[in-house]
Every structure is written in C-alpha cells, then in structure tokens.
C-alpha cells in the first residue's frame, strides 16, 4: 500500500522571541488524511508552531513545504491558498451573522463584487453542512447556537475554501463530553475524506482516541514522533514534562467534621430542583453532570448570584440568604469561576494587583492602599502557591494557563475563606500544571477549608474528592463516597450508562 502523500513538511524550524527560544530545530511531516496530534506543556512551542504553519508568524530559519511547494515562510493568504485552515479556541465566528453567512464568509470575501447570489451561497453552505452529517438552520444567528454547533460551522467554513489541512487548537475546552464525542467523530470523518488534521489538546484521552501520530514538544524542542500504540498516558506525560506525573488520590482523615454548607431542597427553576447535600470542614465534595445539569447555576446561587426560588441554605449551622458576591465573600464563601480570563483575572494588570484585588479594604490606610503591606501579602501568596513569574509586577496575561489559575486561586486565598467553590479549575491547563493545581486544592482541604469542586472530568473528580454529587437535568441523581466506587463506575453513572 502506497504511503499517503505529504501535505506539510517542516524542516529545522527555529524561532526566537526576546529572551526566549520558542522553537529549536523542529521538523515534522503531516500526511494526507492523517490525524497528527501535537502535545506539550504550556510554553512548549505548540502555539508558535501553529502560527508559523498558518502564516501568522515567520520562522527565523528552516523551510516549509506545503503540497510540494517550498517556502522560506508563509503568509496567511498563502497558507489559505494551500488549503491550511486553523480552527482557534474562540472559533473567530461572527455571532450576529447567520449560520449561512458565517459558513460562506471567507468565500464571499474572495469573490466580492457588486452582486451576491444569496440562493447560491446558501445552497453551498447547506451542502457542506450535509457532508458533515448535520442539519442546522442556515438563517439562525450563530449567537443562538450551542458550542458544538459553532464548532461545526467553523469547520464547514474552512471546508468551503477547499481545506486540505485543518489545525484544531484546543477545540474541546468549552465542550461537554457528548459534544466532544461529536467533534472527534467529525474529525475521523474528515480523515475518511482525505483531509489532514493537526489536533492540539491537553486532554490526553482525546489524543489517544484520534491520533495516527503524536508529536511531543518540550521547551521548544521536539522530543519525538510516536505512534499511539507505543505510549500510554503515563509515558506520554513523562515525555511532555520530563518528570513522572502522578495524580494523588485525596483521602479524608476519619473524624467528626462540622458541616460548613448544607443545602436543603434548594431550587431555582429551570436550572436546578430539590438539591440537598452538605460540605464539611476539610472535605472536597465533587459536583459533576452533563450540560444542563445545573451545576454551574448552583455555584452561582451559592455565591450570591441567581438567587434560589425555594429551599434552604445553611452556612455554619445557620440559615442564610446570600444576596450578593460581596456578602458571600464577607461570610467566607469564594468562587473560582469557570472562565478565568473574563471572570477571574484582570489580565492587563500585574500579578500583585490581581492578588490584592479581593482584600483592598483590609489594606486601606486612610484614603490610600498601604503599598508595603500589599507587597508583603502578595509575596506571601506568590511564594505559597509557587507562581512561576519573574516578579510580582509581571502582567497576568503574560503567564501560562497554570500560573494564571494560581493567581486566581491566590486572590481568593488571601481572603481566608471557609468555603471554596472551584468551577472547572483545570480547563486549558497542561498535564504538569494540572497535577500541581490538584496538590493546591487538596492542601486547601487539609488546612480545614471546605471545598466544592465542579468539573466535567470524571478522573479529576474521582482523584480529588471524598464524596461526589452527580446531577442530571437539574436534579441530584446520586451521592457517592469515592472509597465505595471505581472511576469506571462513576463514569458510567455520569454518562447515563448506570443508575
């Protein structure tokens, strides 16, 4: 059987930014119809390599060959003409335009003129969506679509321009498990059509599901190309990080613990109904369920947003009504939000300003902030959480995902909380940083803080929680002790294969 032809060939690619060599002598081949997975920790060079492939950046040295055509560096128009399309995390769609307009947008720009044949471009859009095996109303605004539907629209837009290589940059970050399954099936279908994919993900189980070849980058250097059958998650994690990664199982010492938070038949229609459970001092209770289960809406209600319609919240043994986030914070309840970029960080501000943002009143001296106290408090948290940055004055957006998450954790730890609600704390974080975040969460519990951990990753919940609350369609379907169940049994329950 003939070897599939090479779509993309990179040879001896080097790229340096001020003070950092992002890529060092990296070579890689992508074949027609192949799924080439690119993995590495944050800062390993993956994003730089994608930008070079897409024409957004130029290498300092090396060569790029696409479809047999050799380039010193690509421009974005050249990359698109060669059939290279990138599906970024934000999808770069136009939310106020319709599905049909988004699918055909680049095609319309290429063929711009005085007249647009709407019937013709809608026909082409519908045809491309059908080839992907989906039916979406072409007149629906993209803002009204689910995240998985938006992914399909972005893929269809790329295919309309005769894409031969699709680059998926962390495409499953905001998707539910069901949506992830749909996307991975779509990528496999593209393979059958002879369309190549470069798939970038921190989720190693997804990598093993689709990969033909896995390329590992570490500190800008290619560690190697591997067939998936040559690796397991432990070995791949070692190649990515250079160290053994182990997720420690959280264990709770047996003793009587007071209930910090107790919910009794808490309801807020249509999000959740009759939710009852408690979180004790020093416990990590997991909250898991598919999209629409009500888990995030419940977290917001506990933080003073989305006030419940009925039921009771008992906090430290007393019935309370939480009216606002400010009141929740005063009570000792804090929330690490699902989207750290827009809800958790002041991205353009230094680390220090982020770390003290939740305790400004405590640092106030007359009408000004006591700078020395602010710096001392920030430095304590900076060192305690091992935030990797040149100084407290480094801007937050310059940090890796794992370090950004440490800053958000540190901001709330400075308030000395009694209940810490963590919503999807490792989204978009690499495997090494993930293990470090898990250590921080488990140490929070060991210090006596009650922790409510929300995630759609079964492994994350199983390894870090002593009890798990499983929700579906707004209701609690089961509460489990992790000592009495297995990770597989928990997964079956969450995914609806068991009751």
Secondary structure in CASP SS format (residue, H / E / C, confidence):
PFRMAT SS
TARGET T0000
AUTHOR 0000-0000-0000
METHOD secondary structure of the structure
MODEL  1
X C 1.00
X C 1.00
X C 1.00
X C 1.00
X C 1.00
X E 1.00
X E 1.00
X E 1.00
X E 1.00
X E 1.00
X E 1.00
X E 1.00
X E 1.00
X E 1.00
X E 1.00
X E 1.00
X E 1.00
X C 1.00
X C 1.00
X E 1.00
X E 1.00
X E 1.00
X E 1.00
X E 1.00
X E 1.00
X E 1.00
X E 1.00
X E 1.00
X E 1.00
X E 1.00
X E 1.00
X C 1.00
X C 1.00
X C 1.00
X E 1.00
X E 1.00
X E 1.00
X E 1.00
X E 1.00
X C 1.00
X C 1.00
X C 1.00
X C 1.00
X C 1.00
X C 1.00
X H 1.00
X H 1.00
X H 1.00
X H 1.00
X H 1.00
X H 1.00
X H 1.00
X H 1.00
X H 1.00
X C 1.00
X C 1.00
X C 1.00
X C 1.00
X C 1.00
X C 1.00
X E 1.00
X E 1.00
X E 1.00
X E 1.00
X E 1.00
X E 1.00
X C 1.00
X C 1.00
X E 1.00
X E 1.00
X E 1.00
X C 1.00
X C 1.00
X C 1.00
X C 1.00
X H 1.00
X H 1.00
X H 1.00
X H 1.00
X H 1.00
X H 1.00
X C 1.00
X C 1.00
X E 1.00
X E 1.00
X E 1.00
X E 1.00
X C 1.00
X C 1.00
X C 1.00
X C 1.00
X C 1.00
X C 1.00
X C 1.00
X C 1.00
X C 1.00
X C 1.00
X E 1.00
X H 1.00
X H 1.00
X H 1.00
X H 1.00
X H 1.00
X C 1.00
X H 1.00
X H 1.00
X H 1.00
X H 1.00
X H 1.00
X H 1.00
X C 1.00
X C 1.00
X C 1.00
X C 1.00
X C 1.00
X C 1.00
X C 1.00
X H 1.00
X H 1.00
X H 1.00
X H 1.00
X H 1.00
X H 1.00
X H 1.00
X H 1.00
X H 1.00
X H 1.00
X H 1.00
X H 1.00
X H 1.00
X H 1.00
X C 1.00
X C 1.00
X C 1.00
X C 1.00
X C 1.00
X C 1.00
X C 1.00
X C 1.00
X C 1.00
X E 1.00
X H 1.00
X H 1.00
X H 1.00
X C 1.00
X C 1.00
X H 1.00
X H 1.00
X H 1.00
X H 1.00
X H 1.00
X H 1.00
X H 1.00
X H 1.00
X H 1.00
X H 1.00
X H 1.00
X H 1.00
X H 1.00
X H 1.00
X C 1.00
X C 1.00
X C 1.00
X C 1.00
X E 1.00
X E 1.00
X E 1.00
X E 1.00
X E 1.00
X C 1.00
X C 1.00
X C 1.00
X C 1.00
X C 1.00
X C 1.00
X C 1.00
X H 1.00
X H 1.00
X H 1.00
X H 1.00
X H 1.00
X H 1.00
X H 1.00
X H 1.00
X H 1.00
X H 1.00
X H 1.00
X H 1.00
X H 1.00
X H 1.00
X H 1.00
X H 1.00
X C 1.00
X C 1.00
X C 1.00
X E 1.00
X E 1.00
X E 1.00
X E 1.00
X E 1.00
X C 1.00
X C 1.00
X C 1.00
X H 1.00
X H 1.00
X H 1.00
X H 1.00
X H 1.00
X H 1.00
X H 1.00
X C 1.00
X C 1.00
X E 1.00
X E 1.00
X E 1.00
X E 1.00
X E 1.00
X E 1.00
X C 1.00
X C 1.00
X E 1.00
X E 1.00
X E 1.00
X E 1.00
X E 1.00
X E 1.00
X C 1.00
X H 1.00
X H 1.00
X H 1.00
X C 1.00
X C 1.00
X H 1.00
X H 1.00
X H 1.00
X H 1.00
X H 1.00
X H 1.00
X H 1.00
X H 1.00
X H 1.00
X C 1.00
X C 1.00
X C 1.00
X C 1.00
X C 1.00
X C 1.00
X C 1.00
X C 1.00
X C 1.00
X C 1.00
X C 1.00
X C 1.00
X C 1.00
X C 1.00
X C 1.00
X C 1.00
X C 1.00
X E 1.00
X E 1.00
X E 1.00
X E 1.00
X E 1.00
X E 1.00
X E 1.00
X E 1.00
X E 1.00
X E 1.00
X C 1.00
X C 1.00
X C 1.00
X E 1.00
X E 1.00
X E 1.00
X E 1.00
X E 1.00
X E 1.00
X E 1.00
X E 1.00
X E 1.00
X C 1.00
X C 1.00
X C 1.00
X E 1.00
X E 1.00
X E 1.00
X E 1.00
X E 1.00
X C 1.00
X C 1.00
X C 1.00
X C 1.00
X C 1.00
X C 1.00
X H 1.00
X H 1.00
X H 1.00
X H 1.00
X H 1.00
X H 1.00
X H 1.00
X H 1.00
X C 1.00
X C 1.00
X C 1.00
X C 1.00
X C 1.00
X C 1.00
X C 1.00
X E 1.00
X E 1.00
X E 1.00
X E 1.00
X E 1.00
X E 1.00
X C 1.00
X C 1.00
X E 1.00
X E 1.00
X E 1.00
X C 1.00
X C 1.00
X C 1.00
X C 1.00
X H 1.00
X H 1.00
X H 1.00
X H 1.00
X H 1.00
X H 1.00
X H 1.00
X C 1.00
X E 1.00
X E 1.00
X E 1.00
X E 1.00
X C 1.00
X C 1.00
X C 1.00
X H 1.00
X H 1.00
X H 1.00
X H 1.00
X H 1.00
X C 1.00
X C 1.00
X C 1.00
X C 1.00
X C 1.00
X E 1.00
X H 1.00
X H 1.00
X H 1.00
X H 1.00
X H 1.00
X H 1.00
X C 1.00
X C 1.00
X C 1.00
X H 1.00
X H 1.00
X H 1.00
X H 1.00
X E 1.00
X E 1.00
X C 1.00
X C 1.00
X E 1.00
X E 1.00
X C 1.00
X H 1.00
X H 1.00
X H 1.00
X H 1.00
X H 1.00
X H 1.00
X H 1.00
X H 1.00
X H 1.00
X H 1.00
X H 1.00
X H 1.00
X H 1.00
X H 1.00
X C 1.00
X C 1.00
X C 1.00
X C 1.00
X C 1.00
X C 1.00
X C 1.00
X C 1.00
X C 1.00
X C 1.00
X E 1.00
X H 1.00
X H 1.00
X H 1.00
X C 1.00
X C 1.00
X H 1.00
X H 1.00
X H 1.00
X H 1.00
X H 1.00
X H 1.00
X H 1.00
X H 1.00
X H 1.00
X H 1.00
X H 1.00
X H 1.00
X H 1.00
X C 1.00
X C 1.00
X C 1.00
X C 1.00
X C 1.00
X E 1.00
X E 1.00
X E 1.00
X E 1.00
X E 1.00
X C 1.00
X C 1.00
X C 1.00
X C 1.00
X C 1.00
X C 1.00
X C 1.00
X H 1.00
X H 1.00
X H 1.00
X H 1.00
X H 1.00
X H 1.00
X H 1.00
X H 1.00
X H 1.00
X H 1.00
X H 1.00
X H 1.00
X H 1.00
X H 1.00
X H 1.00
X H 1.00
X C 1.00
X C 1.00
X C 1.00
X E 1.00
X E 1.00
X E 1.00
X E 1.00
X E 1.00
X C 1.00
X C 1.00
X C 1.00
X H 1.00
X H 1.00
X H 1.00
X H 1.00
X H 1.00
X H 1.00
X H 1.00
X C 1.00
X C 1.00
X E 1.00
X E 1.00
X E 1.00
X E 1.00
X E 1.00
X E 1.00
X C 1.00
X C 1.00
X E 1.00
X E 1.00
X E 1.00
X E 1.00
X E 1.00
X E 1.00
X E 1.00
X H 1.00
X H 1.00
X H 1.00
X C 1.00
X C 1.00
X H 1.00
X H 1.00
X H 1.00
X H 1.00
X H 1.00
X H 1.00
X H 1.00
X H 1.00
X C 1.00
X C 1.00
X C 1.00
X C 1.00
X C 1.00
END
